[in-house]
Amino acid sequence: MTVRRIRRRAPLSAALVALTLGATACGGGTGGVAEQGGGGDTLTLWHMEQPPNRVEAWQELIDRYNETDPEFRVEQQVQDWNQIYTKIAGAVQSSTQPDILFTIPDFTTYVRPLGKVRPVTDVVEQMDGEHQYIEAATAPYTDEGEVWAVPMYGMVQMLWYRKDLLAEAGITEAPATWDDLLAAAQAATKDGQSGIALPAGKNLATDQVIYSFMLTNGAGNFFTEDGQPDFDRPEVVETFDFYDRLMEFSPPDSANYSWGEPQAAFNSGAAAMAIEKGQYLAPFEEESGRPAEDLGCAAIPQPADGGQPGSIYYSNAAMVLSEDDTRAQAAEDFLTWLLQPENYGEFLNAEPGLFLPLTEDGVTAESWTSSEVITTYRDCVDKMLEQSQSGALFGFVDGQYVDEIGNISGQNVLAQVVQQIAVEGKDPAEAVAAGQQMMQDAVQG
């Protein structure tokens, strides 16, 4: 395994933060496996954003793009994060890979060695010149002097809390420390209600929530300077022990939870708190039956002693896998069209608040700021963009580019450690030691 040092990932620039905080308040195509390029005059786009509202919103944009009479029409096909690693490997092997594949940084390190990912350095430089990307958007996709995916939107986690339910438990302020969070979760656990809903399934959702807590405890970088796993450390054990204690106040079936279950429990009133990204904004009023002001958001709580701000944060991007140069250019043309400010806001507002802008003109674009969800929850949106400044992603901390991080995330090693503790009853130290071995096996195999 190698770790290539690239330019240090920067937080949101001061200019972008100022723009952000000063901004005015502001169906179809889900078919099966594609032939390469969809065949004929169709470009195939794979993404893993399965909720129907996101699929429908993106379909509207795709339809509008197709109405411009491009040489190649675009068709979206929805995939599953739990299956995409094996599915894309099989598709590449049989030359049925999509033209465009949405990605996150660690997934990109898995797909690149398959041999079909094309560098998109020129188009990213063009988009940077026109729209000014934040560096945190492009850095984790930059390796060997090339950019390997076009950044499209950012994501960051927050603590979400029901103000009404915490008030009933005597909690009037958002938890700021781990101790605060434990106390609030315990106080709000009563009469069949859980204090917090946490994922503990073997999935990416669990990986991401536990990693946010690892960051706040100074355990976000679990690799040595030469790229070897360095997971079995006291601060890592301490973090998993905290998660185990917090799980006492999560619903009893949390070991099966991924993304949707905590949100459903939160909105139904079965749980008073949850930790996730910004998809909690749009459906809150309708699904909870409560007014918007009952939805609270705060930074991820951190240890009172020696803690630091942190949350998982990463840009989602689009890889181009077309084997034909003409098709690849058409794929880049479509992505360029999406990043135009008049289109970009509508693209982001497929899930307003979850999909955060990565460009300076995207932050102020009326197509984004005018969304009813963004204007209603502007305070939370600004807090998410502030939280992004202290965000990071495993394998890409402090300028790292760990080539084999995709092998670790693809096996959900962090989630497996959680499961060993929550389901098998292992001691956190024992489970973390097992996680160290799983990581070593993953990068050596």
N, C-alpha and C positions, 0 to 999 in steps of 0.2 A: 504494500500500500504506500502511496505517496501523498504528501500534503504540499500543494503548491501555494506559495504565499503570493497573493494578489494585493491590489491596493486595499487599504483598510476600509471596511464597510463604515460609512458615515451615517449618523442619524439624519433625520429630516433637517435640511438646511434651515438656518435661521430665517432666511427669506421665505421659505415655504411655510414654516410655522407661523410667521407673521401673516402671510396671505391667508392661511387656514383659519386662524383665530379671528382675523379681521373680516372674513368673508361675510357678506350679508346673509341673514338667515335665509337662510335660504331653504305552439302546438304541433306541431308535427316534427318530422325529421328525426325520429328516435329509433330508426330501424336497426337491423342487425349488422353483422360484420360486413365491412366494405371491401370491395376490391380496391387495389391501389388507385388512389385518386378518384374513387367512385366510378371509374370507367368513363369514357367519352369526355363530355364537357363538364363534368361535375367534380368539384373539390370536396373531399370529405374531412370534416372536423370532428375529432373525438374530444369530449370533455367529461368531467366527472361531477358536474353540478346537476344532480338528479331532481331536486324539487321542481314540481311542475311550473311554478311561477317563474323560475329562472329559465327553464326550457322555453316557455312561451314568450318571455320577453326577448330572449336572444333570437327566437324564430322570427319575431317581428322585424328585428334589425337585419337578419339574414335576408328576409323577403324584400326589404327595402333595398339592400345592396344588390340583390339579384335583379331588381327592377331597373338598375342602372345599365343593364345589358352588358355585363362583363363577359370576357371570353369564356371563363369558367364559372359556372354557378356554384354556390356553396350549399352543402347539406350537412347538418349537425347530426351526430349520433352519440347518444348518452351512454357512458360507461360507469363502472362501479369501482371505487377506490379499492375495495377488498379483492378485486379480481384483475385489476388493470396490469399488474406486474407480469402475471403469466400470460395475459391476453395480448399485450403488446409484443412480448417475446415471440409468441406463436405467430402473430401477424407479420412481424418482420421476417421470420424464417420462411413463411409462405408467400412473401412479397405482397401481402394484402394490408400493409400498414396504411393509416390515414395520411392525408397530405399535411394536416395540421393536428398536433396533439397538445392539449393544454397540460401544464406541468407545474411542479414546484421544484425548488433547487435540488433536494435530495433525490427525487424521482428522476431528474435529468441525469444525475450521475449513473443511474441504473440503465437508462435508455441509450445514452451515448455509446457505450461499448458494443451495442447491438449493430452499430455500423451505418445507420440510415439518417442520423440527425445532421442537418446541414448548418454550417455557421451562418448567422444572420447579422454579422457585424455591421455591414454597410447600411442595412435598413434601420438598425438600432441607432447608429450614429446620425442618420438622417432624422429620425424621430426625436432624438435628443436635441438636435439643433433647432427643430421646429417647436418642440413642446417642453423641453428641459426636464428630463428624468431626474429624480433623486438618485443619488449614488447607490443607496440601499436596494434600489430596484434592479440595477444591472450587475452589481458586483458578484452575487452568487452564481451568475450564469457566465462569468468571464473566466476563461481558462485557456492556456496555451496561445495567448494573444488573440483569441476570438471570442465573440459572444454567441452563445448557443441557443438562445431563446429570446423572443421579443416580450419584455415585461408588459403585463396587461393590468393587473390590479393587486393591491396589497391587502393583507389580513392581519389582525392583531386580536389578542384575547383580552377580556375584561372580566371583572367580577360583576355579575348581574344580581340584583336583589329586589325583592318585593317590599317596597316601603311599608305597605299596609300590613304585611305579615310580620315583618320585623318589629313594627310599632306595637303590634299585639303581644309580642314577646318581650317588650320593654327595651328594644334596641332602637335608638333614634339616630345613630350615625353609622355610616358605612364602615365595616371592618377595615382597618388599615394594616394590622399586624396578624401574624399567624395566631397568636393568642386571642386576638379580637375575633378572628374568624371561627376558631373553635368554640369560643364562648357564645357567639351569635348562633352558630349551628346547633349547639346544645339547647340553647334557650328556645329556639324555634321548632325543635323536635317535640311534638306533643299531639295528642288526639289524632293519631294517624297521619300527621303531617311530618315530613322530613325537613331538617334544617337546611340541607343542601343536597343537590342531585349531581353526582359525579359519575363519569364513565369509568368502567373498569373492565370492559371487554378487550379482547385481543384485536385492537383496531387502531387506526390513526388518531381517532378522537382522544383515546386514552393517552397515547404517546404525547399528544400536544398539550393536554392539561397538566400532566405530571411535569413536562418539560418547563412550562411556565413557572411552576414552583421551584424547579431546579435553578432556574435563572435567578430568582429572587434570593436564593441561598448561596449564590456564587458557585454553582455547580454546572453551569451551562456548557463549559468546555470540558468534555470528557475524553480528550485525546492528548497524547504527548506531542512534543515538538516534531518528532519524526513520524507522527500519524498513527501510533499504536493506541488501541483502546485503553483508557485510564479511568474506568468507570467505578471500580471498587475503592472508593474513597469515603472518608467520614461524612463529608457534607452531602454526598449522594445518599448514603444510608440514612442520614438525618432527614432528608427530604422525603424519602419513601416511608419512613416511620411516621412523619407528620401526615402524609396522605392516608396512611392506614388508620390513624386516629380520627381523621376527618371522615373517613368512610363509615364510621360508627353512626353517623347522623345522615347517611345517604340511604335511599330506599334499598330494601333487602335484595332486590333483583339487579342491583347496579353492575354486577359482574357480566351482565348481558348488554349493558348500555353502550351506545355509540354516540352519534350527534343528536339524533331526534328525541330520544327518550328523556334526557335531562330537560330539554326545552318544553316538552309536553308536560312533564311534572311541574315545571316552573309556572307555565301559563295556566295550568288547571288549579294551581294553589296547593298541589300535593308536595311541593318543595318551595322553600323560601328564598333559596339562592342557587346559583349555578355559575360555572365558569366556561365561557365560550366566546366566540367572535360575534360580530355585529348582526347576525341573522335574527337576534332577539327583538330588534326594533319593529320591523314592519308588521308582524302578526300579533303584537302584544295586546292591543286593545280588543281586537276581534276575538282572539282565543281566550283571553283572561276575563273579558267582561269588565275590566277595570279601566279607569282613565289613564291617559299617558303619563300623568305625573306620579303614578304609583310605581313606574319602572325606574329603578335606580341603577346607576353604573359607577364603578370605581376601579382604580388601578388594582392589579393583582396584589393581595396582601403579602407582606414580606416579614421575615423574622425581625423581632424587635431589636435583637442584638446582632449586629453585623449584617443585616439584610441590605438589599439593594433593589432599586426599581427593576422590573423585568417582566417580559411576556414573550411568548413565542410570536415572532413576526417574520413574514416572508412575502415576497412578491410572487404571484402566480404569473406564468408566462406561457408563450405558445412556441413550441418547436415546429420546425418545418421538416417533414420527412419525405417530401416528394422526390422521386428519383430523376424526374425529367426537369430540366432547367426552366422550361416555359411554365410548367405547372408550379414550380417553386416560386417563380416571379409572381404568378397570379396569387399564390397564397400570401406572399408578402404584401401585395397590393390590397388584399382584403384586410389584413391586420393594420395596415397603414390607414385605411378608411375608418376602421373602428376607433382609432386613436385621435381622429379629428374632434375637436371640442364639441361640435354640434351633435356628434354621434356618441362620444365617449361617455357623457353623462347618462344617456339611455342604456348603454352597455353596463355601466356600474350599477344603475338602479334596477337591474334584474333582481338584485337583492340589496336594496339601499342600506348602507351602514356596514354590511359585511364586506362588500367590494369597495375598497378605498382607492382614491386616485393616486397615481404614481408620478404625475406630471404637474408642473406648476400651473399650466393653463387649465388642466383638468380640475384642480382644486377650486378655481373661480368660475368654471364653466357654468353658465346658466342652466344648461341641460342637466347638470348634477345638483346644483344648489337650489333649484326651484322645486325639487321633489318634495311632496308633502311629508314624506317620512323624514327626510333630512331637515326640513324646517321645524317639524314638530319636536325632533329629538336632537336639535343642533348642539346642545350642551354635551350629550353623550358622544356625538360624532367628533366634536373637538377634543374630548378626553381620549378617544381612541387614537386620534392622530398624535396627541401628546404622548400616549403610551407607546406609540410606534417608535419614538426616539430612543427608548431603552430596550427595544425588541431585538431578538436574535433567533437563529435557527441552528440546531445541532449540526455540526460538521462545517459550519460557515461562520464561526465565532472569531472575531479579531482578525479578519482577513484570511481565514483558512479556506481551503478547498479540498476536502477529504474525498478522494476518489471513490472510496467504497462505502460512503455513508448510506447510499441507496440500498446496499445489501442489508444494512442494519435496520433501516426504517421499513424496508420491504418485509422484514420478518417481525415487525412490531416488537422489537426487543424490550423497549421501555414498558410497553403494555404487558408483555409476558412477565416482567418482574412484578408489576402491580398484581397480576393474576396469581402469581405464586404466593403473594402475601395475603390477598383478599379471599382467594378461593381455596388454596392449599394450606393456608395457615402457617406458612413459613415465616421465620423471623426475618425482618428487613435486611439485616446484615447477611444472612444466608442467601436471600433472594438476590441481593445486589451482587454477591460473589458469583452466583449462577449467571446473572446478566453479563458480568465481565467475560465469562467463558463463552457465552452465546455470541458476544460481539467478536471475540477472537476467532471463533469458528466461522462466523459470517464473513469476515474480511480475508480469511485464509482459504476459504472453500471456493 
